[in-house]
Amino acid sequence: MSHNYATPLTPEKRLTRVLSRIPDDWSVNIDRQPDGNGGTCWRARLTLPGDDALDWTAPQGTMVEALETAWRQARALPGGEAGPQVTVKN
């Protein structure tokens, strides 16, 4: 009997998934900054058509985490419901 186990998402698959869910007419900004400990942190923000740019996300450890956080912020706004309701999980 075979079993169907879910495979963990790689960072590349997570990035592909979150980028595929952002509508083409939304602007994406990504910012990379030093984190003060010799490393790098990432921030992202989305701009919905006809709106001002959203606030930058809090610094995140990876670019994917920053984009997923920006996606969640945009989806929580009244104009952020584009397409079917989708949940991005870590």
C-alpha positions as CSV (number, residue, x, y, z in Angstrom):
1,M,0.0,0.0,0.0
2,S,1.4,3.4,-1.0
3,H,1.3,6.5,1.2
4,N,1.0,10.0,0.0
5,Y,3.2,12.2,2.1
6,A,3.5,15.9,1.5
7,T,7.0,17.0,0.7
8,P,8.3,20.1,2.4
9,L,8.5,23.2,0.4
10,T,11.9,24.4,-0.5
11,P,12.7,28.1,-0.5
12,E,12.5,28.1,-4.3
13,K,9.0,26.5,-4.2
14,R,7.8,28.9,-1.5
15,L,9.0,31.9,-3.6
16,T,7.4,30.5,-6.7
17,R,4.1,30.0,-4.8
18,V,3.9,33.4,-3.3
19,L,4.9,35.2,-6.5
20,S,2.3,33.3,-8.4
21,R,-0.4,34.5,-6.0
22,I,0.4,38.2,-6.3
23,P,-1.7,39.6,-9.1
24,D,0.2,41.0,-12.1
25,D,-1.1,44.5,-11.5
26,W,0.3,44.8,-8.0
27,S,3.8,46.3,-7.6
28,V,6.3,44.4,-5.5
29,N,9.2,46.1,-3.7
30,I,12.0,44.1,-2.0
31,D,14.7,45.7,0.2
32,R,17.8,44.0,1.6
33,Q,19.6,45.6,4.5
34,P,22.4,44.7,6.9
35,D,20.9,43.3,10.1
36,G,23.6,44.8,12.4
37,N,25.1,41.4,13.2
38,G,27.0,40.9,10.0
39,G,24.1,39.3,8.2
40,T,21.2,40.4,6.0
41,C,17.6,41.0,6.6
42,W,14.8,41.5,4.1
43,R,11.7,43.7,3.9
44,A,9.0,43.8,1.3
45,R,5.9,45.8,0.4
46,L,3.1,45.6,-2.1
47,T,1.2,48.3,-3.9
48,L,-2.3,47.6,-5.0
49,P,-3.6,49.4,-8.1
50,G,-4.9,52.8,-7.3
51,D,-3.6,52.8,-3.7
52,D,-0.5,54.1,-2.0
53,A,2.3,51.7,-1.3
54,L,1.7,49.6,1.9
55,D,4.1,49.8,4.8
56,W,7.3,47.9,4.6
57,T,7.2,44.6,6.5
58,A,9.2,44.1,9.6
59,P,12.7,42.8,8.9
60,Q,12.6,39.1,8.0
61,G,15.4,36.5,7.8
62,T,14.7,35.6,4.2
63,M,13.3,37.2,1.1
64,V,10.5,34.6,1.0
65,E,9.4,35.3,4.5
66,A,9.3,39.1,3.7
67,L,7.2,38.5,0.6
68,E,4.8,36.1,2.5
69,T,4.4,38.7,5.2
70,A,3.7,41.5,2.7
71,W,1.2,39.2,1.0
72,R,-0.6,38.6,4.2
73,Q,-0.7,42.3,5.0
74,A,-2.2,43.1,1.5
75,R,-4.8,40.3,1.8
76,A,-6.0,41.8,5.1
77,L,-6.9,45.1,3.5
78,P,-10.4,45.8,2.1
79,G,-9.1,46.0,-1.5
80,G,-6.7,43.1,-1.1
81,E,-9.1,40.3,-2.1
82,A,-7.8,39.4,-5.5
83,G,-8.9,36.0,-6.7
84,P,-9.7,33.1,-4.5
85,Q,-8.9,33.2,-0.8
86,V,-5.5,31.7,-0.4
87,T,-3.5,31.1,2.7
88,V,0.3,31.2,2.6
89,K,1.8,29.0,5.3
90,N,5.4,28.9,6.5
